[in-house]
Amino acid sequence: MHYEFHGRQDADAPTLVLSAGLGGVGSFFAADIAVLGQHYRVLTYDQAGTGNSPATLGEHYSIRDMAEELHSLLRTLQIERCQFMGHALGGLIGLELALIAPQRLTSLTLVNAWAEPNPHSRRCFAIRKHLLNDTGPAAYLHAQAIFLYPADWIAANSDRLAAMEAAALQHFPTTPNLLRRIQALEAFDIRTRLGEIDVPTLVIANRDDMLVPWQQSQRLAEGLNNARFELLEYGGHASSITDPEPFHAITLDFFKQSHEARHEQLA
């Protein structure tokens, strides 16, 4: 599995693990690293079957499998404890990791994540699957912005989006792998197990998210034992890219509080 460390590398630097959404590649967080890396040793990774982590995903590949793969990576890198931030599907990985290895986690930050399927997101993913199967990766990527970003941001960033789409097309996963990743997130339903998760958690949602209704994140937060819910008004599904300053202010404050609380427990 391909991984990279960024930011602080001193012995006292706490580790922050970033887990991307459906695309699966660590470069999704490229714009965040300059800010987060001032305070943390940041670990990004390409999930199996995406980016620089080649794999052929099995027919019944699941979010639990993705969490097991990340747990294996943490063990390999001898990361005993970390803070975790996952975007969308990456947040689902964090929830599963909190069930299989809670001792590894100081905190969870879940961005536009959910605990169970919903009809709107199912419709969006059905459209994306049709685009992928019927017209191919280029059309899939061209339409992706509609699901991820606010309309005014798309209009103001056409050149940037074209460059992002061209780069993504060069490293696009195989169609079977992407379909199995979509199948995994469509099957994810953790409602009955939320009460087992005690890790301090920040749940962030965006009111203008066109892919995941913000109420899904609210219900997720309500089902967890130790969660704080933050609703951002602007930014779409990928607000760390479209409106990063409020996003970073909220997350850094939570990371700091979680780190200090952990030190108090150990004192």
C-alpha positions as CSV (number, residue, x, y, z in Angstrom):
1,M,0.0,0.0,0.0
2,H,1.4,3.4,-1.0
3,Y,1.8,5.9,1.8
4,E,3.5,9.2,2.5
5,F,4.4,11.2,5.6
6,H,4.2,15.0,5.6
7,G,4.6,17.8,8.0
8,R,6.3,17.6,11.3
9,Q,8.8,14.7,11.7
10,D,10.2,15.4,15.2
11,A,9.9,12.8,17.8
12,D,7.2,14.5,19.7
13,A,4.9,15.1,16.7
14,P,1.5,13.5,17.1
15,T,0.3,11.5,14.1
16,L,-2.8,12.4,12.0
17,V,-4.0,9.9,9.5
18,L,-6.0,11.1,6.5
19,S,-8.3,8.7,4.6
20,A,-9.9,9.8,1.3
21,G,-13.3,9.2,0.0
22,L,-14.5,7.2,-3.0
23,G,-11.4,8.2,-5.1
24,G,-9.2,6.6,-2.5
25,V,-6.0,8.5,-3.1
26,G,-4.1,10.5,-0.5
27,S,-3.5,13.4,-2.9
28,F,-7.1,14.4,-2.2
29,F,-5.7,16.1,0.9
30,A,-2.9,18.0,-0.9
31,A,-4.3,21.4,0.0
32,D,-4.8,20.5,3.6
33,I,-1.3,19.2,4.3
34,A,0.4,22.6,4.4
35,V,-1.9,23.7,7.2
36,L,-2.2,20.4,9.1
37,G,1.5,19.6,8.7
38,Q,2.4,22.6,10.8
39,H,1.1,20.8,13.8
40,Y,1.1,17.0,13.0
41,R,3.0,14.3,11.4
42,V,0.5,13.6,8.6
43,L,0.1,10.2,7.1
44,T,-1.7,9.9,3.7
45,Y,-2.2,6.7,1.8
46,D,-3.7,5.3,-1.4
47,Q,-6.4,2.8,-0.6
48,A,-6.2,-0.7,-2.1
49,G,-7.0,-0.7,-5.8
50,T,-6.6,3.1,-6.2
51,G,-3.7,5.4,-7.1
52,N,-0.3,3.8,-6.4
53,S,-1.7,0.9,-4.5
54,P,-2.5,-1.7,-7.2
55,A,-4.9,-4.5,-6.3
56,T,-7.7,-6.5,-7.7
57,L,-10.6,-6.1,-5.3
58,G,-12.8,-9.1,-4.5
59,E,-16.4,-9.5,-5.4
60,H,-17.5,-9.0,-1.8
61,Y,-15.1,-6.3,-0.9
62,S,-16.3,-4.2,2.0
63,I,-15.7,-1.1,4.2
64,R,-14.5,-3.6,6.9
65,D,-11.9,-4.9,4.5
66,M,-10.7,-1.3,3.9
67,A,-10.4,-0.7,7.7
68,E,-8.5,-4.0,8.1
69,E,-6.1,-2.8,5.4
70,L,-5.5,0.5,7.2
71,H,-5.1,-1.3,10.5
72,S,-2.4,-3.5,8.9
73,L,-0.6,-0.4,7.6
74,L,-0.7,1.2,11.0
75,R,0.8,-1.9,12.6
76,T,3.5,-2.1,9.9
77,L,4.4,1.6,10.5
78,Q,4.4,1.0,14.3
79,I,1.8,3.7,14.8
80,E,0.4,2.8,18.2
81,R,-2.0,5.8,18.4
82,C,-3.2,8.5,16.1
83,Q,-5.9,11.0,15.3
84,F,-7.9,10.1,12.2
85,M,-9.8,12.2,9.7
86,G,-11.8,10.6,6.9
87,H,-13.8,12.2,4.1
88,A,-17.1,10.4,3.1
89,L,-16.1,6.8,2.4
90,G,-12.9,7.5,4.4
91,G,-15.1,8.4,7.3
92,L,-16.8,5.0,7.1
93,I,-13.4,3.4,7.2
94,G,-12.8,5.3,10.4
95,L,-16.0,4.0,12.0
96,E,-15.0,0.5,11.2
97,L,-11.5,1.1,12.5
98,A,-13.0,2.4,15.8
99,L,-14.8,-1.0,16.1
100,I,-11.9,-3.3,15.3
101,A,-9.0,-1.3,16.9
102,P,-10.3,1.5,19.2
103,Q,-7.0,1.5,21.1
104,R,-5.3,3.0,18.0
105,L,-7.4,6.1,18.0
106,T,-7.1,9.3,20.0
107,S,-10.0,10.8,18.0
108,L,-12.2,10.5,14.9
109,T,-13.1,13.3,12.5
110,L,-15.8,12.2,10.0
111,V,-16.5,14.6,7.1
112,N,-19.8,14.2,5.2
113,A,-20.1,10.6,6.4
114,W,-23.1,8.5,7.3
115,A,-24.2,5.4,9.2
116,E,-26.7,4.0,6.8
117,P,-27.8,4.2,3.1
118,N,-30.2,6.9,2.0
119,P,-32.3,7.2,-1.2
120,H,-30.8,10.4,-2.4
121,S,-27.2,9.2,-2.3
122,R,-28.2,5.9,-3.8
123,R,-29.7,7.9,-6.8
124,C,-26.4,9.8,-7.1
125,F,-24.3,6.7,-7.1
126,A,-26.6,5.0,-9.6
127,I,-26.1,7.9,-12.0
128,R,-22.3,7.7,-11.5
129,K,-22.3,4.0,-12.2
130,H,-24.2,4.5,-15.4
131,L,-21.8,7.2,-16.5
132,L,-18.8,4.9,-15.8
133,N,-20.3,1.9,-17.5
134,D,-22.0,3.6,-20.5
135,T,-19.6,6.5,-21.3
136,G,-16.3,5.8,-19.5
137,P,-13.9,7.4,-17.0
138,A,-13.6,10.8,-18.7
139,A,-17.3,11.4,-18.5
140,Y,-17.5,10.1,-15.0
141,L,-14.8,12.5,-13.9
142,H,-16.3,15.5,-15.8
143,A,-19.6,14.9,-14.0
144,Q,-18.0,14.4,-10.6
145,A,-17.6,18.1,-9.9
146,I,-21.4,18.5,-9.9
147,F,-21.6,16.1,-6.9
148,L,-18.6,17.4,-5.0
149,Y,-18.6,21.2,-5.4
150,P,-21.0,24.2,-5.2
151,A,-22.1,25.6,-8.5
152,D,-20.5,29.0,-8.0
153,W,-17.2,27.4,-7.1
154,I,-17.3,25.2,-10.3
155,A,-18.0,28.3,-12.4
156,A,-15.0,30.2,-10.9
157,N,-12.5,27.3,-11.0
158,S,-12.9,25.8,-14.5
159,D,-9.2,25.7,-15.3
160,R,-8.3,24.2,-11.9
161,L,-11.0,21.6,-12.3
162,A,-9.8,20.7,-15.8
163,A,-6.3,20.1,-14.4
164,M,-7.6,18.1,-11.5
165,E,-9.7,15.9,-13.9
166,A,-6.8,15.4,-16.3
167,A,-4.5,14.2,-13.4
168,A,-7.2,11.9,-12.0
169,L,-7.8,10.4,-15.4
170,Q,-4.1,9.4,-15.6
171,H,-4.4,7.4,-12.4
172,F,-8.0,6.3,-12.7
173,P,-8.8,2.9,-11.0
174,T,-10.1,0.0,-13.1
175,T,-13.8,0.0,-13.6
176,P,-14.3,-3.2,-11.7
177,N,-12.4,-1.8,-8.7
178,L,-14.4,1.4,-8.6
179,L,-17.7,-0.4,-9.0
180,R,-16.8,-2.7,-6.0
181,R,-15.8,0.4,-3.9
182,I,-19.2,1.9,-4.7
183,Q,-20.9,-1.4,-3.9
184,A,-19.0,-1.4,-0.5
185,L,-20.3,2.0,0.5
186,E,-23.8,1.3,-0.7
187,A,-23.9,-1.8,1.5
188,F,-22.5,0.0,4.6
189,D,-24.9,0.1,7.5
190,I,-23.6,0.5,11.0
191,R,-26.6,1.9,12.8
192,T,-26.9,-1.0,15.3
193,R,-23.2,-0.7,16.3
194,L,-22.8,3.1,16.8
195,G,-23.3,2.7,20.5
196,E,-20.2,0.6,20.7
197,I,-17.9,3.5,19.6
198,D,-16.6,5.6,22.5
199,V,-13.8,7.4,20.6
200,P,-14.1,11.2,20.8
201,T,-15.6,12.2,17.5
202,L,-16.1,15.3,15.4
203,V,-18.8,15.0,12.7
204,I,-18.7,17.7,10.0
205,A,-21.5,18.2,7.4
206,N,-22.3,20.8,4.8
207,R,-25.7,22.1,4.3
208,D,-25.2,22.5,0.6
209,D,-23.7,18.9,0.1
210,M,-25.3,17.6,-3.2
211,L,-24.2,14.0,-2.6
212,V,-24.9,13.3,1.1
213,P,-27.8,15.1,2.8
214,W,-26.4,16.8,5.9
215,Q,-29.0,15.1,8.1
216,Q,-27.2,11.8,7.5
217,S,-24.2,13.1,9.4
218,Q,-26.4,14.6,12.1
219,R,-28.0,11.2,12.7
220,L,-24.6,9.6,12.7
221,A,-23.4,12.0,15.4
222,E,-26.6,11.5,17.5
223,G,-26.0,7.7,17.5
224,L,-22.4,8.0,18.8
225,N,-21.5,8.1,22.5
226,N,-19.0,10.9,22.4
227,A,-19.6,13.1,19.3
228,R,-19.7,16.8,18.4
229,F,-21.6,17.9,15.3
230,E,-20.7,20.9,13.2
231,L,-22.8,22.0,10.3
232,L,-21.0,24.3,7.7
233,E,-23.2,26.5,5.5
234,Y,-21.0,26.5,2.4
235,G,-18.6,24.2,0.6
236,G,-20.5,21.3,-0.9
237,H,-19.3,17.7,-0.4
238,A,-15.6,18.7,-0.5
239,S,-15.5,21.9,1.7
240,S,-11.8,21.3,2.6
241,I,-11.1,22.2,-1.0
242,T,-13.8,24.8,-1.7
243,D,-13.8,26.8,1.6
244,P,-10.8,25.6,3.6
245,E,-10.4,28.3,6.3
246,P,-13.6,27.5,8.3
247,F,-12.9,23.7,7.8
248,H,-9.3,23.9,9.1
249,A,-10.3,26.2,12.1
250,I,-12.9,23.6,13.3
251,T,-10.7,20.5,12.7
252,L,-7.5,22.0,14.3
253,D,-9.4,23.1,17.3
254,F,-10.8,19.6,17.8
255,F,-7.5,17.9,17.2
256,K,-5.9,20.1,19.8
257,Q,-8.6,19.4,22.4
258,S,-8.4,15.7,21.7
259,H,-4.6,15.6,22.0
260,E,-4.7,17.6,25.3
261,A,-7.4,15.3,26.7
262,R,-5.4,12.3,25.9
263,H,-2.3,13.7,27.7
264,E,-4.5,14.5,30.7
265,Q,-5.7,10.8,30.8
266,L,-2.1,9.6,30.7
267,A,-0.8,12.1,33.4
